[in-house]
Amino acid sequence: MLEEIIEKIKEYKLFAGLALAGLLLAGFFLVRGSGEPAPEKQVSALAQEVIQSSASSDQIDRTEQSEVRDSESSSELTVDVKGEVKHPGVYQLKAGSRIYDAIQKAGGMTAEADSKSVNLAQKLADEAVVYVTKIGEGGADVTAGTAEASSQAAASRSAQSDLINLNTATEAELQTITGIGQKRAQDIIAYRESNGGFKSVDDLKNVSGIGDKTLEKLKEYVTVD
């Protein structure tokens, strides 16, 4: 709606400028036809000034329109909602929105969703991923991946692979994996420290709350040395 209004104002200014230039030229020819000396240079210069003014105004309007779009973009978040929600997908939310807002935007949780460990009050960042698991998969985990966490994760990944190393990943890096929330990331690190690291990815089954189904989903994201 705002862009349409700006476009109409721009059109009005352009037409008004051209109309004024036309009137000036018409006046010039009328004066010339009456036999009186015609200030040709003055009329021509004034007409050119009107046209340039209209063009300058149009450029200013374009700049203002671009600034409005940038402002609107910075006030929105784009999040990916997955798992046990009624309508999984990518949604746009207002800045400052929380996980609860993202789940509601996706139609709410399904009857099979486990909401016991979901932190509905957690704030979201742009490019976040919210993942809700089924009952029986070790609790519902919500992954709120941020651009900062993703950047940290990238630093620990192998040049030959995008997999996250279970033996070196930080809590923030683990949370960038779909299906791993804060609590589960802490449990993985606790197991790693207590057992001298992971010998294989299958060792994840020894972490509280991770069963066979969850393990299969996590295998495509992790590795060990």
C-alpha positions, 0 to 999 in steps of 0.5 A: 500500500505504501509503495502504491502511494509513493508511486502515485505521488511520483506520477503526480509530480512528473505530470505537474512538472511537464504541464508547467513546462508546457504552459511556459512554452505556450506563453512563449509562443503567444508572446512571440505571436503578438509581436512583443520581444520574447525572452527565449533564453529565459523561457527555455532555461525555466522549462529546463529547470522544471524538467530537471526538478521533476527528475530530481524529485523522482530520484529522491522518491526512489531513495525514500522508497528503498529506505522504507523497504529496508526498514520493513525488512529489518523489522521482520524475521524469517524462520523455518518451522519443522517437525510436529507442527500442523503446517511446517514451512518458512514463515515471516515474523515480527522482530522480537518474536518467540518460539511460541509465535513461530509454532502458532504461525505454523498452525500449532503442534500436532497431537503427537508432539511432545511439548514438555521441554519446549521453551516457548518463551525463547526469542528467535533470531533471523534464519532460525530453525524451530524443530518439534519432535514426536512423543517417544523420541526423547522429548521435543527439541527446538533448535533456534539456530542463529546466524552467529551460531551458524558462523561458529559451527562453520569454524569447527567443520572440516574443509572436506565436509559440512558435518559437525564433530561431536568431539569438538563442537560447542553447545552453540554449534550443536544447537545448529543441528536440526533436532538438538536443543539446548538441553540435549546439547548439554547432555551430549557435551556431558557424555563426551566429557565423562567418557573421553569423547565419542568413539562413533556416531552410534554412541549418541544412543548412550546420551539420555533421550536419544533413541534409534529414530533420533539417531538416524536423523542426526547421523546426516549432520554429525561425525567423530574423529 
